[in-house]
Amino acid sequence: MQAKDIMTKEVITARPEQTVREVAKILADKKISGVPVVDEAGKIVGIVTEADLLVQTQKLKVPSYVQLLGGIIYLDSVKEFEEDLRKAVAVQVKDIMTTDVVTVEEDAEIEDIATTMADEGINRLPVVRDGALVGIVSRADIVKALAKRD
């Protein structure tokens, strides 16, 4: 079985210029946990998930540090803090979306899709053809496909 056999073809998407609030409403109304973000040509430029939105309501953890010989040594990731801060104050989707999107081609085998999801710790994979979005496969789609196997 391949991605094209189990994917959802009618994909709910977002645009980079939409507001974070609009996307949160889409996720809540459609009872989904994430949406691909596409440009005018239908190319994937990012993805927004519930995890991205949660950053806006959680307390930011300022990196711990020690001062040593007039310098500062950070004990936590400053880059991670900066990323969380950027998402916490985001107004538009382009400011909160994850831009490093893992995708699969239509002919990807279900076993490879499941492995990628497990390895990357993700719940959905956009399916692309020549870089353009043509579908999406979620963990639920894989479970449904497994239930139908003989």
MODELLER restraints for C-alpha pairs under 7 A, 6 or more apart:
rsr = mdl.restraints
at = mdl.atoms
rsr.add(forms.Gaussian(group=physical.xy_distance, feature=features.Distance(at['CA:1:A'], at['CA:109:A']), mean=5.85, stdev=0.5))
rsr.add(forms.Gaussian(group=physical.xy_distance, feature=features.Distance(at['CA:1:A'], at['CA:110:A']), mean=5.72, stdev=0.5))
rsr.add(forms.Gaussian(group=physical.xy_distance, feature=features.Distance(at['CA:2:A'], at['CA:106:A']), mean=6.86, stdev=0.5))
rsr.add(forms.Gaussian(group=physical.xy_distance, feature=features.Distance(at['CA:2:A'], at['CA:107:A']), mean=5.37, stdev=0.5))
rsr.add(forms.Gaussian(group=physical.xy_distance, feature=features.Distance(at['CA:2:A'], at['CA:108:A']), mean=5.32, stdev=0.5))
rsr.add(forms.Gaussian(group=physical.xy_distance, feature=features.Distance(at['CA:2:A'], at['CA:109:A']), mean=4.35, stdev=0.5))
rsr.add(forms.Gaussian(group=physical.xy_distance, feature=features.Distance(at['CA:2:A'], at['CA:110:A']), mean=5.37, stdev=0.5))
rsr.add(forms.Gaussian(group=physical.xy_distance, feature=features.Distance(at['CA:3:A'], at['CA:106:A']), mean=5.11, stdev=0.5))
rsr.add(forms.Gaussian(group=physical.xy_distance, feature=features.Distance(at['CA:3:A'], at['CA:107:A']), mean=5.93, stdev=0.5))
rsr.add(forms.Gaussian(group=physical.xy_distance, feature=features.Distance(at['CA:3:A'], at['CA:108:A']), mean=5.49, stdev=0.5))
rsr.add(forms.Gaussian(group=physical.xy_distance, feature=features.Distance(at['CA:3:A'], at['CA:109:A']), mean=6.32, stdev=0.5))
rsr.add(forms.Gaussian(group=physical.xy_distance, feature=features.Distance(at['CA:3:A'], at['CA:110:A']), mean=6.34, stdev=0.5))
rsr.add(forms.Gaussian(group=physical.xy_distance, feature=features.Distance(at['CA:3:A'], at['CA:137:A']), mean=6.90, stdev=0.5))
rsr.add(forms.Gaussian(group=physical.xy_distance, feature=features.Distance(at['CA:4:A'], at['CA:106:A']), mean=4.93, stdev=0.5))
rsr.add(forms.Gaussian(group=physical.xy_distance, feature=features.Distance(at['CA:4:A'], at['CA:107:A']), mean=6.50, stdev=0.5))
rsr.add(forms.Gaussian(group=physical.xy_distance, feature=features.Distance(at['CA:6:A'], at['CA:137:A']), mean=6.92, stdev=0.5))
rsr.add(forms.Gaussian(group=physical.xy_distance, feature=features.Distance(at['CA:6:A'], at['CA:141:A']), mean=6.14, stdev=0.5))
rsr.add(forms.Gaussian(group=physical.xy_distance, feature=features.Distance(at['CA:6:A'], at['CA:145:A']), mean=6.81, stdev=0.5))
rsr.add(forms.Gaussian(group=physical.xy_distance, feature=features.Distance(at['CA:7:A'], at['CA:135:A']), mean=5.68, stdev=0.5))
rsr.add(forms.Gaussian(group=physical.xy_distance, feature=features.Distance(at['CA:7:A'], at['CA:136:A']), mean=5.24, stdev=0.5))
rsr.add(forms.Gaussian(group=physical.xy_distance, feature=features.Distance(at['CA:7:A'], at['CA:137:A']), mean=4.69, stdev=0.5))
rsr.add(forms.Gaussian(group=physical.xy_distance, feature=features.Distance(at['CA:7:A'], at['CA:141:A']), mean=6.88, stdev=0.5))
rsr.add(forms.Gaussian(group=physical.xy_distance, feature=features.Distance(at['CA:8:A'], at['CA:135:A']), mean=5.34, stdev=0.5))
rsr.add(forms.Gaussian(group=physical.xy_distance, feature=features.Distance(at['CA:8:A'], at['CA:136:A']), mean=5.32, stdev=0.5))
rsr.add(forms.Gaussian(group=physical.xy_distance, feature=features.Distance(at['CA:8:A'], at['CA:137:A']), mean=6.35, stdev=0.5))
rsr.add(forms.Gaussian(group=physical.xy_distance, feature=features.Distance(at['CA:9:A'], at['CA:134:A']), mean=6.25, stdev=0.5))
rsr.add(forms.Gaussian(group=physical.xy_distance, feature=features.Distance(at['CA:9:A'], at['CA:135:A']), mean=4.40, stdev=0.5))
rsr.add(forms.Gaussian(group=physical.xy_distance, feature=features.Distance(at['CA:9:A'], at['CA:136:A']), mean=6.79, stdev=0.5))
rsr.add(forms.Gaussian(group=physical.xy_distance, feature=features.Distance(at['CA:10:A'], at['CA:135:A']), mean=6.75, stdev=0.5))
rsr.add(forms.Gaussian(group=physical.xy_distance, feature=features.Distance(at['CA:11:A'], at['CA:135:A']), mean=5.93, stdev=0.5))
rsr.add(forms.Gaussian(group=physical.xy_distance, feature=features.Distance(at['CA:11:A'], at['CA:136:A']), mean=6.59, stdev=0.5))
rsr.add(forms.Gaussian(group=physical.xy_distance, feature=features.Distance(at['CA:12:A'], at['CA:35:A']), mean=6.32, stdev=0.5))
rsr.add(forms.Gaussian(group=physical.xy_distance, feature=features.Distance(at['CA:13:A'], at['CA:35:A']), mean=5.25, stdev=0.5))
rsr.add(forms.Gaussian(group=physical.xy_distance, feature=features.Distance(at['CA:13:A'], at['CA:36:A']), mean=5.19, stdev=0.5))
rsr.add(forms.Gaussian(group=physical.xy_distance, feature=features.Distance(at['CA:13:A'], at['CA:37:A']), mean=5.70, stdev=0.5))
rsr.add(forms.Gaussian(group=physical.xy_distance, feature=features.Distance(at['CA:13:A'], at['CA:38:A']), mean=6.79, stdev=0.5))
rsr.add(forms.Gaussian(group=physical.xy_distance, feature=features.Distance(at['CA:14:A'], at['CA:23:A']), mean=6.87, stdev=0.5))
rsr.add(forms.Gaussian(group=physical.xy_distance, feature=features.Distance(at['CA:14:A'], at['CA:35:A']), mean=6.43, stdev=0.5))
rsr.add(forms.Gaussian(group=physical.xy_distance, feature=features.Distance(at['CA:14:A'], at['CA:36:A']), mean=6.30, stdev=0.5))
rsr.add(forms.Gaussian(group=physical.xy_distance, feature=features.Distance(at['CA:14:A'], at['CA:37:A']), mean=4.67, stdev=0.5))
rsr.add(forms.Gaussian(group=physical.xy_distance, feature=features.Distance(at['CA:14:A'], at['CA:38:A']), mean=6.40, stdev=0.5))
rsr.add(forms.Gaussian(group=physical.xy_distance, feature=features.Distance(at['CA:15:A'], at['CA:37:A']), mean=5.31, stdev=0.5))
rsr.add(forms.Gaussian(group=physical.xy_distance, feature=features.Distance(at['CA:15:A'], at['CA:38:A']), mean=5.60, stdev=0.5))
rsr.add(forms.Gaussian(group=physical.xy_distance, feature=features.Distance(at['CA:15:A'], at['CA:39:A']), mean=6.36, stdev=0.5))
rsr.add(forms.Gaussian(group=physical.xy_distance, feature=features.Distance(at['CA:16:A'], at['CA:37:A']), mean=6.37, stdev=0.5))
rsr.add(forms.Gaussian(group=physical.xy_distance, feature=features.Distance(at['CA:16:A'], at['CA:92:A']), mean=6.83, stdev=0.5))
rsr.add(forms.Gaussian(group=physical.xy_distance, feature=features.Distance(at['CA:16:A'], at['CA:93:A']), mean=4.95, stdev=0.5))
rsr.add(forms.Gaussian(group=physical.xy_distance, feature=features.Distance(at['CA:16:A'], at['CA:94:A']), mean=4.48, stdev=0.5))
rsr.add(forms.Gaussian(group=physical.xy_distance, feature=features.Distance(at['CA:17:A'], at['CA:92:A']), mean=5.76, stdev=0.5))
rsr.add(forms.Gaussian(group=physical.xy_distance, feature=features.Distance(at['CA:17:A'], at['CA:93:A']), mean=6.11, stdev=0.5))
rsr.add(forms.Gaussian(group=physical.xy_distance, feature=features.Distance(at['CA:17:A'], at['CA:94:A']), mean=6.43, stdev=0.5))
rsr.add(forms.Gaussian(group=physical.xy_distance, feature=features.Distance(at['CA:18:A'], at['CA:92:A']), mean=5.61, stdev=0.5))
rsr.add(forms.Gaussian(group=physical.xy_distance, feature=features.Distance(at['CA:18:A'], at['CA:93:A']), mean=5.64, stdev=0.5))
rsr.add(forms.Gaussian(group=physical.xy_distance, feature=features.Distance(at['CA:19:A'], at['CA:91:A']), mean=5.65, stdev=0.5))
rsr.add(forms.Gaussian(group=physical.xy_distance, feature=features.Distance(at['CA:19:A'], at['CA:92:A']), mean=4.22, stdev=0.5))
rsr.add(forms.Gaussian(group=physical.xy_distance, feature=features.Distance(at['CA:19:A'], at['CA:93:A']), mean=5.64, stdev=0.5))
rsr.add(forms.Gaussian(group=physical.xy_distance, feature=features.Distance(at['CA:20:A'], at['CA:91:A']), mean=5.57, stdev=0.5))
rsr.add(forms.Gaussian(group=physical.xy_distance, feature=features.Distance(at['CA:20:A'], at['CA:92:A']), mean=5.25, stdev=0.5))
rsr.add(forms.Gaussian(group=physical.xy_distance, feature=features.Distance(at['CA:20:A'], at['CA:93:A']), mean=5.30, stdev=0.5))
rsr.add(forms.Gaussian(group=physical.xy_distance, feature=features.Distance(at['CA:27:A'], at['CA:33:A']), mean=6.02, stdev=0.5))
rsr.add(forms.Gaussian(group=physical.xy_distance, feature=features.Distance(at['CA:27:A'], at['CA:34:A']), mean=6.63, stdev=0.5))
rsr.add(forms.Gaussian(group=physical.xy_distance, feature=features.Distance(at['CA:33:A'], at['CA:49:A']), mean=5.72, stdev=0.5))
rsr.add(forms.Gaussian(group=physical.xy_distance, feature=features.Distance(at['CA:33:A'], at['CA:50:A']), mean=5.49, stdev=0.5))
rsr.add(forms.Gaussian(group=physical.xy_distance, feature=features.Distance(at['CA:34:A'], at['CA:48:A']), mean=5.45, stdev=0.5))
rsr.add(forms.Gaussian(group=physical.xy_distance, feature=features.Distance(at['CA:34:A'], at['CA:49:A']), mean=3.94, stdev=0.5))
rsr.add(forms.Gaussian(group=physical.xy_distance, feature=features.Distance(at['CA:34:A'], at['CA:50:A']), mean=6.13, stdev=0.5))
rsr.add(forms.Gaussian(group=physical.xy_distance, feature=features.Distance(at['CA:35:A'], at['CA:47:A']), mean=5.75, stdev=0.5))
rsr.add(forms.Gaussian(group=physical.xy_distance, feature=features.Distance(at['CA:35:A'], at['CA:48:A']), mean=5.46, stdev=0.5))
rsr.add(forms.Gaussian(group=physical.xy_distance, feature=features.Distance(at['CA:35:A'], at['CA:49:A']), mean=6.47, stdev=0.5))
rsr.add(forms.Gaussian(group=physical.xy_distance, feature=features.Distance(at['CA:36:A'], at['CA:44:A']), mean=6.65, stdev=0.5))
rsr.add(forms.Gaussian(group=physical.xy_distance, feature=features.Distance(at['CA:36:A'], at['CA:46:A']), mean=6.04, stdev=0.5))
rsr.add(forms.Gaussian(group=physical.xy_distance, feature=features.Distance(at['CA:36:A'], at['CA:47:A']), mean=4.26, stdev=0.5))
rsr.add(forms.Gaussian(group=physical.xy_distance, feature=features.Distance(at['CA:36:A'], at['CA:48:A']), mean=6.37, stdev=0.5))
rsr.add(forms.Gaussian(group=physical.xy_distance, feature=features.Distance(at['CA:37:A'], at['CA:44:A']), mean=5.79, stdev=0.5))
rsr.add(forms.Gaussian(group=physical.xy_distance, feature=features.Distance(at['CA:37:A'], at['CA:45:A']), mean=5.70, stdev=0.5))
rsr.add(forms.Gaussian(group=physical.xy_distance, feature=features.Distance(at['CA:37:A'], at['CA:46:A']), mean=4.85, stdev=0.5))
rsr.add(forms.Gaussian(group=physical.xy_distance, feature=features.Distance(at['CA:37:A'], at['CA:47:A']), mean=5.12, stdev=0.5))
rsr.add(forms.Gaussian(group=physical.xy_distance, feature=features.Distance(at['CA:38:A'], at['CA:44:A']), mean=4.46, stdev=0.5))
rsr.add(forms.Gaussian(group=physical.xy_distance, feature=features.Distance(at['CA:38:A'], at['CA:45:A']), mean=5.43, stdev=0.5))
rsr.add(forms.Gaussian(group=physical.xy_distance, feature=features.Distance(at['CA:38:A'], at['CA:46:A']), mean=6.97, stdev=0.5))
rsr.add(forms.Gaussian(group=physical.xy_distance, feature=features.Distance(at['CA:39:A'], at['CA:45:A']), mean=6.55, stdev=0.5))
rsr.add(forms.Gaussian(group=physical.xy_distance, feature=features.Distance(at['CA:42:A'], at['CA:132:A']), mean=5.40, stdev=0.5))
rsr.add(forms.Gaussian(group=physical.xy_distance, feature=features.Distance(at['CA:42:A'], at['CA:133:A']), mean=6.15, stdev=0.5))
rsr.add(forms.Gaussian(group=physical.xy_distance, feature=features.Distance(at['CA:43:A'], at['CA:131:A']), mean=5.80, stdev=0.5))
rsr.add(forms.Gaussian(group=physical.xy_distance, feature=features.Distance(at['CA:43:A'], at['CA:132:A']), mean=4.43, stdev=0.5))
rsr.add(forms.Gaussian(group=physical.xy_distance, feature=features.Distance(at['CA:43:A'], at['CA:133:A']), mean=6.14, stdev=0.5))
rsr.add(forms.Gaussian(group=physical.xy_distance, feature=features.Distance(at['CA:44:A'], at['CA:132:A']), mean=6.50, stdev=0.5))
rsr.add(forms.Gaussian(group=physical.xy_distance, feature=features.Distance(at['CA:44:A'], at['CA:133:A']), mean=6.42, stdev=0.5))
rsr.add(forms.Gaussian(group=physical.xy_distance, feature=features.Distance(at['CA:45:A'], at['CA:99:A']), mean=6.13, stdev=0.5))
rsr.add(forms.Gaussian(group=physical.xy_distance, feature=features.Distance(at['CA:46:A'], at['CA:97:A']), mean=5.66, stdev=0.5))
rsr.add(forms.Gaussian(group=physical.xy_distance, feature=features.Distance(at['CA:46:A'], at['CA:98:A']), mean=5.32, stdev=0.5))
rsr.add(forms.Gaussian(group=physical.xy_distance, feature=features.Distance(at['CA:46:A'], at['CA:99:A']), mean=4.25, stdev=0.5))
rsr.add(forms.Gaussian(group=physical.xy_distance, feature=features.Distance(at['CA:46:A'], at['CA:100:A']), mean=6.74, stdev=0.5))
rsr.add(forms.Gaussian(group=physical.xy_distance, feature=features.Distance(at['CA:46:A'], at['CA:101:A']), mean=5.89, stdev=0.5))
rsr.add(forms.Gaussian(group=physical.xy_distance, feature=features.Distance(at['CA:47:A'], at['CA:97:A']), mean=5.37, stdev=0.5))
rsr.add(forms.Gaussian(group=physical.xy_distance, feature=features.Distance(at['CA:47:A'], at['CA:98:A']), mean=5.34, stdev=0.5))
rsr.add(forms.Gaussian(group=physical.xy_distance, feature=features.Distance(at['CA:47:A'], at['CA:99:A']), mean=6.63, stdev=0.5))
rsr.add(forms.Gaussian(group=physical.xy_distance, feature=features.Distance(at['CA:47:A'], at['CA:101:A']), mean=6.52, stdev=0.5))
rsr.add(forms.Gaussian(group=physical.xy_distance, feature=features.Distance(at['CA:48:A'], at['CA:97:A']), mean=4.80, stdev=0.5))
rsr.add(forms.Gaussian(group=physical.xy_distance, feature=features.Distance(at['CA:48:A'], at['CA:98:A']), mean=6.31, stdev=0.5))
rsr.add(forms.Gaussian(group=physical.xy_distance, feature=features.Distance(at['CA:52:A'], at['CA:96:A']), mean=6.46, stdev=0.5))
rsr.add(forms.Gaussian(group=physical.xy_distance, feature=features.Distance(at['CA:52:A'], at['CA:97:A']), mean=6.89, stdev=0.5))
rsr.add(forms.Gaussian(group=physical.xy_distance, feature=features.Distance(at['CA:55:A'], at['CA:84:A']), mean=6.42, stdev=0.5))
rsr.add(forms.Gaussian(group=physical.xy_distance, feature=features.Distance(at['CA:55:A'], at['CA:87:A']), mean=6.36, stdev=0.5))
rsr.add(forms.Gaussian(group=physical.xy_distance, feature=features.Distance(at['CA:55:A'], at['CA:88:A']), mean=5.46, stdev=0.5))
rsr.add(forms.Gaussian(group=physical.xy_distance, feature=features.Distance(at['CA:56:A'], at['CA:87:A']), mean=6.56, stdev=0.5))
rsr.add(forms.Gaussian(group=physical.xy_distance, feature=features.Distance(at['CA:56:A'], at['CA:88:A']), mean=4.17, stdev=0.5))
rsr.add(forms.Gaussian(group=physical.xy_distance, feature=features.Distance(at['CA:56:A'], at['CA:89:A']), mean=6.91, stdev=0.5))
rsr.add(forms.Gaussian(group=physical.xy_distance, feature=features.Distance(at['CA:62:A'], at['CA:81:A']), mean=6.70, stdev=0.5))
rsr.add(forms.Gaussian(group=physical.xy_distance, feature=features.Distance(at['CA:63:A'], at['CA:74:A']), mean=6.62, stdev=0.5))
rsr.add(forms.Gaussian(group=physical.xy_distance, feature=features.Distance(at['CA:63:A'], at['CA:75:A']), mean=6.76, stdev=0.5))
rsr.add(forms.Gaussian(group=physical.xy_distance, feature=features.Distance(at['CA:63:A'], at['CA:76:A']), mean=4.96, stdev=0.5))
rsr.add(forms.Gaussian(group=physical.xy_distance, feature=features.Distance(at['CA:63:A'], at['CA:77:A']), mean=6.54, stdev=0.5))
rsr.add(forms.Gaussian(group=physical.xy_distance, feature=features.Distance(at['CA:63:A'], at['CA:78:A']), mean=6.23, stdev=0.5))
rsr.add(forms.Gaussian(group=physical.xy_distance, feature=features.Distance(at['CA:63:A'], at['CA:81:A']), mean=6.83, stdev=0.5))
rsr.add(forms.Gaussian(group=physical.xy_distance, feature=features.Distance(at['CA:64:A'], at['CA:74:A']), mean=5.92, stdev=0.5))
rsr.add(forms.Gaussian(group=physical.xy_distance, feature=features.Distance(at['CA:64:A'], at['CA:75:A']), mean=5.30, stdev=0.5))
rsr.add(forms.Gaussian(group=physical.xy_distance, feature=features.Distance(at['CA:64:A'], at['CA:76:A']), mean=5.75, stdev=0.5))
rsr.add(forms.Gaussian(group=physical.xy_distance, feature=features.Distance(at['CA:65:A'], at['CA:72:A']), mean=6.49, stdev=0.5))
rsr.add(forms.Gaussian(group=physical.xy_distance, feature=features.Distance(at['CA:65:A'], at['CA:73:A']), mean=5.41, stdev=0.5))
rsr.add(forms.Gaussian(group=physical.xy_distance, feature=features.Distance(at['CA:65:A'], at['CA:74:A']), mean=4.17, stdev=0.5))
rsr.add(forms.Gaussian(group=physical.xy_distance, feature=features.Distance(at['CA:65:A'], at['CA:75:A']), mean=5.20, stdev=0.5))
rsr.add(forms.Gaussian(group=physical.xy_distance, feature=features.Distance(at['CA:66:A'], at['CA:72:A']), mean=5.76, stdev=0.5))
rsr.add(forms.Gaussian(group=physical.xy_distance, feature=features.Distance(at['CA:66:A'], at['CA:73:A']), mean=5.32, stdev=0.5))
rsr.add(forms.Gaussian(group=physical.xy_distance, feature=features.Distance(at['CA:66:A'], at['CA:74:A']), mean=6.55, stdev=0.5))
rsr.add(forms.Gaussian(group=physical.xy_distance, feature=features.Distance(at['CA:67:A'], at['CA:73:A']), mean=6.27, stdev=0.5))
rsr.add(forms.Gaussian(group=physical.xy_distance, feature=features.Distance(at['CA:86:A'], at['CA:95:A']), mean=6.92, stdev=0.5))
rsr.add(forms.Gaussian(group=physical.xy_distance, feature=features.Distance(at['CA:87:A'], at['CA:95:A']), mean=6.38, stdev=0.5))
rsr.add(forms.Gaussian(group=physical.xy_distance, feature=features.Distance(at['CA:87:A'], at['CA:96:A']), mean=4.70, stdev=0.5))
rsr.add(forms.Gaussian(group=physical.xy_distance, feature=features.Distance(at['CA:90:A'], at['CA:96:A']), mean=5.74, stdev=0.5))
rsr.add(forms.Gaussian(group=physical.xy_distance, feature=features.Distance(at['CA:102:A'], at['CA:125:A']), mean=6.59, stdev=0.5))
rsr.add(forms.Gaussian(group=physical.xy_distance, feature=features.Distance(at['CA:103:A'], at['CA:125:A']), mean=5.42, stdev=0.5))
rsr.add(forms.Gaussian(group=physical.xy_distance, feature=features.Distance(at['CA:103:A'], at['CA:126:A']), mean=5.06, stdev=0.5))
rsr.add(forms.Gaussian(group=physical.xy_distance, feature=features.Distance(at['CA:103:A'], at['CA:127:A']), mean=5.86, stdev=0.5))
rsr.add(forms.Gaussian(group=physical.xy_distance, feature=features.Distance(at['CA:103:A'], at['CA:128:A']), mean=6.79, stdev=0.5))
rsr.add(forms.Gaussian(group=physical.xy_distance, feature=features.Distance(at['CA:104:A'], at['CA:125:A']), mean=6.61, stdev=0.5))
rsr.add(forms.Gaussian(group=physical.xy_distance, feature=features.Distance(at['CA:104:A'], at['CA:126:A']), mean=6.44, stdev=0.5))
rsr.add(forms.Gaussian(group=physical.xy_distance, feature=features.Distance(at['CA:104:A'], at['CA:127:A']), mean=4.99, stdev=0.5))
rsr.add(forms.Gaussian(group=physical.xy_distance, feature=features.Distance(at['CA:104:A'], at['CA:128:A']), mean=6.20, stdev=0.5))
rsr.add(forms.Gaussian(group=physical.xy_distance, feature=features.Distance(at['CA:105:A'], at['CA:127:A']), mean=5.44, stdev=0.5))
rsr.add(forms.Gaussian(group=physical.xy_distance, feature=features.Distance(at['CA:105:A'], at['CA:128:A']), mean=5.12, stdev=0.5))
rsr.add(forms.Gaussian(group=physical.xy_distance, feature=features.Distance(at['CA:105:A'], at['CA:129:A']), mean=6.14, stdev=0.5))
rsr.add(forms.Gaussian(group=physical.xy_distance, feature=features.Distance(at['CA:106:A'], at['CA:127:A']), mean=5.94, stdev=0.5))
rsr.add(forms.Gaussian(group=physical.xy_distance, feature=features.Distance(at['CA:106:A'], at['CA:128:A']), mean=6.41, stdev=0.5))
rsr.add(forms.Gaussian(group=physical.xy_distance, feature=features.Distance(at['CA:106:A'], at['CA:129:A']), mean=6.70, stdev=0.5))
rsr.add(forms.Gaussian(group=physical.xy_distance, feature=features.Distance(at['CA:117:A'], at['CA:123:A']), mean=6.35, stdev=0.5))
rsr.add(forms.Gaussian(group=physical.xy_distance, feature=features.Distance(at['CA:123:A'], at['CA:138:A']), mean=5.78, stdev=0.5))
rsr.add(forms.Gaussian(group=physical.xy_distance, feature=features.Distance(at['CA:123:A'], at['CA:139:A']), mean=5.65, stdev=0.5))
rsr.add(forms.Gaussian(group=physical.xy_distance, feature=features.Distance(at['CA:124:A'], at['CA:136:A']), mean=6.82, stdev=0.5))
rsr.add(forms.Gaussian(group=physical.xy_distance, feature=features.Distance(at['CA:124:A'], at['CA:137:A']), mean=5.53, stdev=0.5))
rsr.add(forms.Gaussian(group=physical.xy_distance, feature=features.Distance(at['CA:124:A'], at['CA:138:A']), mean=4.15, stdev=0.5))
rsr.add(forms.Gaussian(group=physical.xy_distance, feature=features.Distance(at['CA:124:A'], at['CA:139:A']), mean=6.32, stdev=0.5))
rsr.add(forms.Gaussian(group=physical.xy_distance, feature=features.Distance(at['CA:125:A'], at['CA:136:A']), mean=5.65, stdev=0.5))
rsr.add(forms.Gaussian(group=physical.xy_distance, feature=features.Distance(at['CA:125:A'], at['CA:137:A']), mean=5.23, stdev=0.5))
rsr.add(forms.Gaussian(group=physical.xy_distance, feature=features.Distance(at['CA:125:A'], at['CA:138:A']), mean=6.38, stdev=0.5))
rsr.add(forms.Gaussian(group=physical.xy_distance, feature=features.Distance(at['CA:126:A'], at['CA:133:A']), mean=6.72, stdev=0.5))
rsr.add(forms.Gaussian(group=physical.xy_distance, feature=features.Distance(at['CA:126:A'], at['CA:135:A']), mean=6.03, stdev=0.5))
rsr.add(forms.Gaussian(group=physical.xy_distance, feature=features.Distance(at['CA:126:A'], at['CA:136:A']), mean=4.27, stdev=0.5))
rsr.add(forms.Gaussian(group=physical.xy_distance, feature=features.Distance(at['CA:126:A'], at['CA:137:A']), mean=6.34, stdev=0.5))
rsr.add(forms.Gaussian(group=physical.xy_distance, feature=features.Distance(at['CA:127:A'], at['CA:133:A']), mean=5.93, stdev=0.5))
rsr.add(forms.Gaussian(group=physical.xy_distance, feature=features.Distance(at['CA:127:A'], at['CA:134:A']), mean=5.73, stdev=0.5))
rsr.add(forms.Gaussian(group=physical.xy_distance, feature=features.Distance(at['CA:127:A'], at['CA:135:A']), mean=4.85, stdev=0.5))
rsr.add(forms.Gaussian(group=physical.xy_distance, feature=features.Distance(at['CA:127:A'], at['CA:136:A']), mean=5.13, stdev=0.5))
rsr.add(forms.Gaussian(group=physical.xy_distance, feature=features.Distance(at['CA:127:A'], at['CA:137:A']), mean=6.99, stdev=0.5))
rsr.add(forms.Gaussian(group=physical.xy_distance, feature=features.Distance(at['CA:128:A'], at['CA:134:A']), mean=5.36, stdev=0.5))
rsr.add(forms.Gaussian(group=physical.xy_distance, feature=features.Distance(at['CA:128:A'], at['CA:135:A']), mean=6.92, stdev=0.5))
